[in-house]
Amino acid sequence: MPLNLSVKLGPLELATPLLTASGCAGYGVELERYQDLSCFGGIIGKSISREPRLGNPYPRTAETPAGMLNAIGLQNEGYEKFVQGTLNKMRAFNTKTIVNVVGHDFEEYVWLVERFDSEAGIAALELNLSCPNVKGGMKFATDVGECERLVAACRAKTRLPLIAKLSPNVTSIAEIAKAAERGGADILSAINTYVGMSVDWRSKKARLGNITGGMSGPAIKPLALRNVYDVRRASKLPIMAIGGISNADDVLEFMVVGANAAQIGTILFVEPDAGAKILHDLKGKLIDAGVSSPAELMGTLQGPERTNVVA
Ligand SMILES: Cc1cc2nc3c(=O)[nH]c(=O)nc-3n(C[C@H](O)[C@H](O)[C@H](O)COP(=O)(O)O)c2cc1C
């Protein structure tokens, strides 16, 4: 059987199961010199808001063992400038364009989704429900009722595939996943960053201007795996896994616990050509394992059902 790397996530078909994670590769432009962007099934750009945002005070990133903290604060050029310039560049890539949207409030999300629905060349919209680095930015990701209400309102404004991006900073990601599904999301993406901090004890100062920030990278991979596993057991929706994915084995591990595709983020800061490398290795590993399509691996985790939530 020849290898077929394409994946179908409900209404969204991707030529490969790899995507860029929002905020980790700008809008794809800088990545082009490192690899043919067709290695990605889709490019997901940094979150776009209605108005331009300047973001948080510096410093905005801090390195940690096996990962990084960031508190960019959703700096972006805003809807108007994005559709007039950057979106055209994204549309010209040899891969699908996925726009990630974020709002200060309910109305801003709905406004953005309605506008993007009428733009040509967008394959899907991802709702950044969680923004741990922005004041008041968490309620849609942490409150079951608010999440369902927002996803339903966005659903009513678009026919584009709608991806709800979940936060791990919750008591039960399964409950939020179910709320997003009830609201009408087509796909779930999990996870966004974990809230963390880093301190220099000599200067007695936090290393981030915002004090706290979002933790990402290999350090969060086991945590992300557990979240994706929980989301898979709670919902039948297709899942894009995110969190510390740095090589082909990581992608395959997430598929075994139930993911249909994988977004790569922090690894791109270390290896900007990670997309091409991971895809190349993924092909080899699937062929060696006698697997003809990534979908064959989805949710194949063996062993007893987990009974307790706490380890
Ligand atoms: C510098 C940076 C900026 C980010 N900006 C966004 C963003 O604008 N919108 C969003 O939904 N997620 C954003 N994220 C979260 C990533 O998309 C991803 O969910 C997270 O980093 C975990 O994946 P990783 O460990 O592969 O980086 C950002 C992450 C980083 C490191």
The ligand as an SDF file (V2000), in Angstrom:
LIG
                    3D

 31 33  0  0  0  0  0  0  0  0999 V2000
    6.0020   32.9890   21.3860 C   0  0  0  0  0  0  0  0  0  0  0  0
    4.6550   32.3200   21.3480 C   0  0  0  0  0  0  0  0  0  0  0  0
    3.5360   33.0210   20.9000 C   0  0  0  0  0  0  0  0  0  0  0  0
    2.2780   32.4040   20.8590 C   0  0  0  0  0  0  0  0  0  0  0  0
    1.2100   33.1140   20.3840 N   0  0  0  0  0  0  0  0  0  0  0  0
    0.0060   32.5010   20.2690 C   0  0  0  0  0  0  0  0  0  0  0  0
   -1.0850   33.1770   19.7000 C   0  0  0  0  0  0  0  0  0  0  0  0
   -0.9920   34.3280   19.2590 O   0  0  0  0  0  0  0  0  0  0  0  0
   -2.2800   32.5240   19.6170 N   0  0  0  0  0  0  0  0  0  0  0  0
   -2.4400   31.2360   20.0520 C   0  0  0  0  0  0  0  0  0  0  0  0
   -3.5410   30.6830   19.9240 O   0  0  0  0  0  0  0  0  0  0  0  0
   -1.4010   30.5540   20.5930 N   0  0  0  0  0  0  0  0  0  0  0  0
   -0.1910   31.1450   20.7130 C   0  0  0  0  0  0  0  0  0  0  0  0
    0.8650   30.4590   21.2410 N   0  0  0  0  0  0  0  0  0  0  0  0
    0.6790   29.0690   21.7150 C   0  0  0  0  0  0  0  0  0  0  0  0
    1.1220   28.0430   20.6600 C   0  0  0  0  0  0  0  0  0  0  0  0
    0.3290   28.1160   19.4980 O   0  0  0  0  0  0  0  0  0  0  0  0
    1.0500   26.5970   21.2290 C   0  0  0  0  0  0  0  0  0  0  0  0
   -0.2830   26.3170   21.6060 O   0  0  0  0  0  0  0  0  0  0  0  0
    1.9620   26.4090   22.4360 C   0  0  0  0  0  0  0  0  0  0  0  0
    3.1790   27.0960   22.2770 O   0  0  0  0  0  0  0  0  0  0  0  0
    2.2660   24.9210   22.7000 C   0  0  0  0  0  0  0  0  0  0  0  0
    2.9200   24.3150   21.6140 O   0  0  0  0  0  0  0  0  0  0  0  0
    4.5460   24.1440   21.5260 P   0  0  0  0  0  0  0  0  0  0  0  0
    4.9800   23.5600   22.8320 O   0  0  0  0  0  0  0  0  0  0  0  0
    4.7830   23.2830   20.3530 O   0  0  0  0  0  0  0  0  0  0  0  0
    5.1060   25.5260   21.3450 O   0  0  0  0  0  0  0  0  0  0  0  0
    2.1310   31.0560   21.2980 C   0  0  0  0  0  0  0  0  0  0  0  0
    3.2700   30.3560   21.7560 C   0  0  0  0  0  0  0  0  0  0  0  0
    4.5080   30.9590   21.7750 C   0  0  0  0  0  0  0  0  0  0  0  0
    5.7170   30.1690   22.2550 C   0  0  0  0  0  0  0  0  0  0  0  0
  1  2  1  0
  2  3  1  0
  2 30  2  0
  3  4  2  0
  4  5  1  0
  4 28  1  0
  5  6  2  0
  6  7  1  0
  6 13  1  0
  7  8  2  0
  7  9  1  0
  9 10  1  0
 10 11  2  0
 10 12  1  0
 12 13  2  0
 13 14  1  0
 14 15  1  0
 14 28  1  0
 15 16  1  0
 16 17  1  0
 16 18  1  0
 18 19  1  0
 18 20  1  0
 20 21  1  0
 20 22  1  0
 22 23  1  0
 23 24  1  0
 24 25  2  0
 24 26  1  0
 24 27  1  0
 28 29  2  0
 29 30  1  0
 30 31  1  0
M  END
$$$$
